[in-house]
Amino acid sequence: MDAAVNKPRQNAKSDLDANRPTREEAEAAVRTLLSWIGDDPDREGLVDTPKRVLKAYAELFEGYDMAPDDILARTFDDVGGYDDIVVVRDIPFYSHCEHHMVLITGRVHIAYYPDGGVLGLSKFARLVNAYSRRLQTQENLTAQISDAIVTHLKPRGLAIKVEAEHQCMTLRGVQKTGSTTVTTHFSGRFKDNPAEQTRFLSLLKNDRN
């Protein structure tokens, strides 16, 4: 897929921080929502809920405070001449739909052909977190991960597959439990070579022993 990547403006984060509501204002907003759904924000079980929600949101949306450029800044060149495919599969992630703010859960699979350097394997998981722990669409998440790897690692080829379940489909609306969405991105030697795409997808199907 060649989805357009929603790239933030260079000063977007500082602009957002400057306009960020205070903790007190955010807690008041949670109280308003509790009242709107028909509950009493002053009852015992909900008195501290606004504080707990803010603490949870700080973790659930920590991607806004993570810098993909820093995550991908260091590569390793001493790979003993290895230049074949590298596959990192089954990277679990959770995100939240930007349309309904409900949960998205899934897995990301990444394969690339190095061009002189490789990335530490844990960096791929951190990169996925940096983009997934924000309000997202699956298409944009796929494109952002792809764009970051191509920009910083410059591989000879990159393949990405994202599989996810969206609670906006399973818990509301059509309520089709078990339905999944798949997005892919191919660049370099993967893009126009069906054999390479097949190799990537077959490596994802191999049983673990």
C-alpha positions as CSV (number, residue, x, y, z in Angstrom):
1,M,0.0,0.0,0.0
2,D,1.2,3.5,-0.7
3,A,-0.9,5.4,1.9
4,A,0.0,9.0,2.6
5,V,1.8,9.4,5.9
6,N,0.4,12.0,8.3
7,K,3.6,13.7,9.2
8,P,3.4,16.1,12.1
9,R,4.7,19.6,11.5
10,Q,8.2,20.3,12.9
11,N,6.9,22.4,15.8
12,A,3.6,20.5,16.2
13,K,4.5,18.9,19.6
14,S,5.6,22.2,21.1
15,D,2.5,23.9,19.8
16,L,0.3,21.2,21.3
17,D,2.2,21.4,24.6
18,A,1.6,25.1,24.8
19,N,-2.1,24.6,24.4
20,R,-2.4,21.5,26.6
21,P,-5.1,21.8,29.3
22,T,-4.0,21.7,32.9
23,R,-4.5,18.5,34.9
24,E,-7.4,20.1,36.7
25,E,-9.1,20.9,33.4
26,A,-8.5,17.4,32.2
27,E,-9.9,15.9,35.4
28,A,-13.0,18.1,35.1
29,A,-13.5,16.9,31.5
30,V,-13.5,13.3,32.8
31,R,-16.1,14.2,35.4
32,T,-18.2,15.8,32.7
33,L,-18.2,12.6,30.7
34,L,-19.1,10.5,33.8
35,S,-22.1,12.7,34.3
36,W,-23.0,12.6,30.6
37,I,-23.2,8.8,30.6
38,G,-25.6,9.0,33.5
39,D,-23.4,8.2,36.5
40,D,-22.5,10.3,39.6
41,P,-18.9,11.4,39.6
42,D,-19.2,12.1,43.3
43,R,-20.1,8.6,44.4
44,E,-17.4,6.7,46.2
45,G,-16.3,4.4,43.4
46,L,-15.8,7.3,40.9
47,V,-14.4,10.1,43.1
48,D,-10.8,9.3,42.1
49,T,-11.6,8.0,38.6
50,P,-10.5,11.3,36.9
51,K,-7.1,11.0,38.4
52,R,-6.8,7.3,37.5
53,V,-7.9,8.0,33.9
54,L,-5.3,10.7,33.4
55,K,-2.6,8.3,34.8
56,A,-3.8,5.6,32.4
57,Y,-3.9,7.9,29.5
58,A,-0.3,9.0,30.1
59,E,0.7,5.4,29.5
60,L,-1.8,4.5,26.8
61,F,-0.8,7.5,24.7
62,E,2.9,7.7,25.6
63,G,3.8,7.6,21.9
64,Y,3.2,11.3,21.7
65,D,6.3,11.8,23.9
66,M,8.5,9.2,22.0
67,A,10.8,10.3,19.2
68,P,11.1,7.8,16.4
69,D,14.2,9.6,15.1
70,D,16.0,8.9,18.4
71,I,14.9,5.2,18.4
72,L,16.3,4.7,14.9
73,A,19.4,6.8,15.3
74,R,21.9,4.0,15.9
75,T,22.5,1.0,13.5
76,F,25.1,-1.8,13.6
77,D,27.5,-2.2,10.6
78,D,29.4,-5.3,11.9
79,V,27.1,-8.0,10.6
80,G,29.7,-10.4,9.1
81,G,28.7,-9.6,5.5
82,Y,25.1,-10.7,6.1
83,D,22.8,-9.3,3.4
84,D,19.8,-11.6,3.3
85,I,16.4,-11.0,4.6
86,V,15.8,-10.1,8.2
87,V,12.3,-10.8,9.6
88,V,10.9,-9.6,12.9
89,R,7.4,-11.0,13.3
90,D,4.6,-11.0,15.8
91,I,5.4,-7.6,17.5
92,P,2.2,-7.1,19.6
93,F,0.7,-3.7,19.8
94,Y,-2.3,-1.8,21.1
95,S,-3.6,1.5,19.8
96,H,-6.8,3.5,19.9
97,C,-9.0,4.4,17.0
98,E,-8.9,8.1,16.3
99,H,-12.6,8.0,15.3
100,H,-14.1,6.5,18.4
101,M,-11.1,6.3,20.8
102,V,-11.7,2.6,21.4
103,L,-9.0,-0.1,21.4
104,I,-7.1,-1.6,18.5
105,T,-5.0,-4.7,19.2
106,G,-2.8,-6.6,16.8
107,R,0.6,-7.7,15.5
108,V,3.2,-6.1,13.3
109,H,5.5,-8.1,11.1
110,I,8.6,-6.5,9.5
111,A,11.1,-7.8,7.0
112,Y,14.0,-5.9,5.3
113,Y,17.1,-6.5,3.2
114,P,20.0,-4.6,4.9
115,D,22.1,-2.2,3.0
116,G,25.3,-2.2,5.0
117,G,23.7,-1.8,8.5
118,V,21.1,-3.5,10.7
119,L,18.9,-2.2,13.5
120,G,18.8,-3.6,17.0
121,L,15.8,-6.0,17.1
122,S,14.3,-4.3,20.2
123,K,14.2,-1.0,18.2
124,F,11.5,-2.3,16.0
125,A,9.2,-2.9,19.0
126,R,10.0,0.5,20.4
127,L,9.2,2.1,17.0
128,V,5.9,0.3,16.8
129,N,5.1,1.6,20.3
130,A,6.0,5.1,19.4
131,Y,3.4,5.2,16.6
132,S,0.8,2.8,18.0
133,R,0.4,4.5,21.4
134,R,-1.4,7.5,19.8
135,L,-4.8,8.0,18.2
136,Q,-4.5,6.1,15.0
137,T,-5.9,4.5,11.9
138,Q,-4.3,1.2,10.9
139,E,-3.5,2.5,7.4
140,N,-1.6,5.5,8.8
141,L,0.2,3.3,11.4
142,T,1.4,1.0,8.7
143,A,2.6,4.0,6.6
144,Q,4.3,5.8,9.5
145,I,6.3,2.7,10.5
146,S,7.3,2.1,6.9
147,D,8.3,5.7,6.3
148,A,10.5,5.8,9.4
149,I,12.4,2.6,8.6
150,V,13.0,3.6,5.0
151,T,14.1,7.1,6.0
152,H,16.6,6.0,8.7
153,L,17.7,2.5,7.7
154,K,17.5,2.9,3.9
155,P,17.1,-0.9,3.3
156,R,17.3,-2.4,-0.1
157,G,13.7,-3.6,0.5
158,L,11.1,-3.4,3.2
159,A,7.9,-5.4,3.8
160,I,5.4,-4.8,6.5
161,K,2.2,-6.5,7.5
162,V,-0.2,-5.4,10.2
163,E,-3.0,-7.5,11.5
164,A,-5.5,-6.0,13.9
165,E,-8.9,-6.2,15.6
166,H,-10.8,-3.0,16.0
167,Q,-13.2,-2.7,18.8
168,C,-15.1,0.0,16.9
169,M,-16.3,-3.0,14.8
170,T,-16.5,-5.7,17.5
171,L,-18.0,-3.7,20.5
172,R,-20.2,-1.2,18.7
173,G,-21.7,-0.6,15.2
174,V,-21.8,-3.9,13.3
175,Q,-20.5,-5.8,16.4
176,K,-18.7,-8.5,14.4
177,T,-16.5,-10.2,16.9
178,G,-13.4,-11.8,15.4
179,S,-13.1,-9.7,12.3
180,T,-9.6,-8.5,11.5
181,T,-8.1,-5.9,9.3
182,V,-4.8,-6.5,7.3
183,T,-2.6,-3.8,5.8
184,T,0.7,-4.2,4.0
185,H,3.4,-2.1,2.6
186,F,6.2,-3.1,0.2
187,S,9.1,-1.0,-1.0
188,G,12.4,-1.6,-2.7
189,R,13.0,-5.1,-4.0
190,F,9.7,-6.2,-2.4
191,K,7.5,-3.7,-4.2
192,D,7.3,-5.1,-7.7
193,N,8.6,-8.6,-7.1
194,P,5.8,-11.1,-6.3
195,A,8.4,-13.8,-5.4
196,E,9.8,-11.6,-2.7
197,Q,6.4,-10.8,-1.4
198,T,5.5,-14.5,-1.3
199,R,8.8,-15.3,0.5
200,F,7.9,-12.7,3.2
201,L,4.4,-14.0,3.7
202,S,5.5,-17.6,3.7
203,L,8.1,-16.8,6.5
204,L,5.2,-15.4,8.6
205,K,3.4,-18.7,8.3
206,N,6.2,-21.0,9.3
207,D,5.4,-23.0,12.4
208,R,7.5,-22.4,15.5
209,N,9.1,-25.5,16.9
